[in-house]
Amino acid sequence: MRKDPNRYWWVSLLLVPGTAFGFWYFQQKMFPASDGGLGAVIGFLMGAFLAALFEDYVDQNPK
């Protein structure tokens, strides 16, 4: 019996908002006059990319 390929469904729920918040926080600390919107957008896109990359890796390398 193979393992469930959807066993890491929660990683995307943590990775995307976590990277968005991290980039937003970084921009807030580096540039206090900005609202951090650009950092949040870049973090969201980076998190979505990393989540897709991780899901592809899990799909391609079952144990």
C-alpha positions as CSV (number, residue, x, y, z in Angstrom):
1,M,0.0,0.0,0.0
2,R,1.4,3.4,-1.0
3,K,1.3,6.5,1.1
4,D,-1.2,9.2,0.5
5,P,0.3,11.8,-2.0
6,N,-1.8,14.5,-0.3
7,R,-0.3,14.0,3.1
8,Y,1.5,17.4,2.9
9,W,-1.6,19.4,2.1
10,W,-0.9,21.7,5.0
11,V,2.5,22.8,3.8
12,S,1.1,25.3,1.3
13,L,-1.2,26.7,4.0
14,L,1.9,27.6,6.1
15,L,4.5,28.3,3.4
16,V,2.6,30.9,1.3
17,P,1.4,33.2,4.2
18,G,4.7,32.6,6.0
19,T,6.8,33.9,3.1
20,A,4.4,36.7,2.4
21,F,4.6,37.8,6.0
22,G,8.4,37.4,6.1
23,F,9.0,39.5,3.0
24,W,6.5,42.1,4.3
25,Y,8.3,42.2,7.6
26,F,11.7,42.5,5.9
27,Q,10.5,45.4,3.8
28,Q,9.0,47.1,6.9
29,K,12.3,46.8,8.7
30,M,14.5,47.9,5.8
31,F,12.3,50.7,4.5
32,P,10.2,52.0,7.4
33,A,8.4,54.6,5.3
34,S,6.9,52.0,2.9
35,D,3.7,50.1,3.6
36,G,5.3,46.7,2.7
37,G,2.8,45.9,-0.1
38,L,5.5,45.0,-2.6
39,G,7.2,42.7,-0.2
40,A,4.0,41.0,0.6
41,V,3.2,40.4,-3.1
42,I,6.7,39.1,-3.8
43,G,6.6,36.9,-0.7
44,F,3.2,35.5,-1.8
45,L,4.5,34.7,-5.2
46,M,7.7,33.2,-3.8
47,G,5.7,31.1,-1.4
48,A,3.3,29.9,-4.1
49,F,6.4,28.9,-6.2
50,L,8.0,27.1,-3.4
51,A,4.8,25.3,-2.5
52,A,4.4,24.1,-6.1
53,L,8.0,23.0,-6.2
54,F,7.6,21.0,-3.0
55,E,4.4,19.4,-4.2
56,D,6.1,18.4,-7.5
57,Y,9.0,17.0,-5.6
58,V,6.7,14.9,-3.4
59,D,4.8,13.7,-6.4
60,Q,8.0,12.7,-8.3
61,N,9.7,11.0,-5.3
62,P,7.3,8.7,-3.5
63,K,8.8,6.6,-0.7
